[in-house]
Amino acid sequence: MAKVLITGISGQDGAFLARALIERGDDVYGAMRRGSTSKTGRLKELGIREKVKLCTLEVTEFANVQNVLNEIRPDMIFNLAAQSFVADSFQFPHYTSDVNYMGVLNILEAMRLLKLDAKLYQASTSEMYGDVLEKPQSEKTPFNPLSPYAVSKLAAHSLVVNYRQAYDMFATSGILFNHESELRGYEFVTRKITSWLARIKLQDAEAMPLGNLSSVRDWGYAPEYTDMMIKMLDHGEPDDFVISTNTEYSVRDFLFMAAQEVGFDLYSEGEGLEEKCYNRKTGKLVAYVDPRYFRASDVVYLRGDNSKAQELLGWKPETLAPEIARRMAIYDLKKAAVSNPGL
């Protein structure tokens, strides 16, 4: 049985990762920021809230990080704590950098000073590729970030490589492409789409405003990606791995796939900022492009190459975007129905 510390356990990835570790018999500690309200909803939904030992941790406070690591002395650390919403990073660049970069530095320094014999997983991101210089993107593709979020993540990624080489630490980074699930936050476009479609279907909600419908992403299923995090630390050597499905779909594709599951047959009219999406059966406007949801600089294409993970870790994704859209749409339809029992 390994003693495991997960920072950012209240998020989508933290919850799925905790469940996988508990199922294999590990002793799981979940680190959360101090707050006035509990954020354990995802843990409760997965039925594991009482199986996780929660602790208070603020990754930007070095003394706190050092004290927590010294008290728990984990065998494995999964650092999922982050300001992870790209749009917010333009509004809060200093906070984003403090959490995403300084937080990682604090963990690495605490591990070094405590001489902690632990394996570290750092959550890196495909957003580091930014304005892509190669298609598809692999571990060897140059990074070219386009947001404060991506810059902070790239700095942390480079720091992990540096500590691994300088101090012989078992420190691994997973360069994860977009990964979604029924537990995705509502601020992310996939969950915004499926939850809003459910409200349009069951509550006659107004049409949905979206950003660039032509943006392309490589979407995978979050529980499969958190399983890969464990495989990376179980691997014999610390290394960095791209985790992706090697497929590509546009935001428009995801919208249309999810809409089909709730019974809408969508078609679009116009291009760019003028694009609007209608339900063919009723002629009702379902979604439209709103310039408020465009970023100061935007990543328009991401598609991964997971060849290294397949070769060294024996991993291949099973759940692709059409099935993910279907599962999320069904889940949000059920949630919307429960909130309106008279329907």
Salt bridges, closest charged atoms under 4 A:
ASP13 OD2 - HIS179 NE2 2.60
ASP26 OD2 - ARG24 NE 2.56
ASP27 OD1 - LYS53 NZ 2.45
GLU58 OE1 - ARG33 NE 2.69
GLU109 OE2 - ARG112 NE 2.70
GLU127 OE2 - ARG217 NH2 3.76
GLU180 OE1 - ARG184 NE 2.81
ASP204 OD1 - LYS284 NZ 2.45
ASP234 OD2 - ARG24 NH1 2.79
ASP239 OD1 - LYS308 NZ 2.97
ASP240 OD2 - HIS157 NE2 3.92
ASP240 OD1 - ARG164 NH1 3.02
GLU248 OE1 - ARG303 NH1 3.77
ASP265 OD2 - ARG280 NE 3.14
GLU275 OE2 - ARG252 NE 2.72
ASP290 OD2 - ARG292 NH2 2.73
ASP298 OD1 - ARG295 NH1 3.42
GLU323 OE2 - ARG326 NH2 2.87
GLU323 OE2 - ARG327 NE 2.76
ASP332 OD1 - ARG191 NH2 2.85
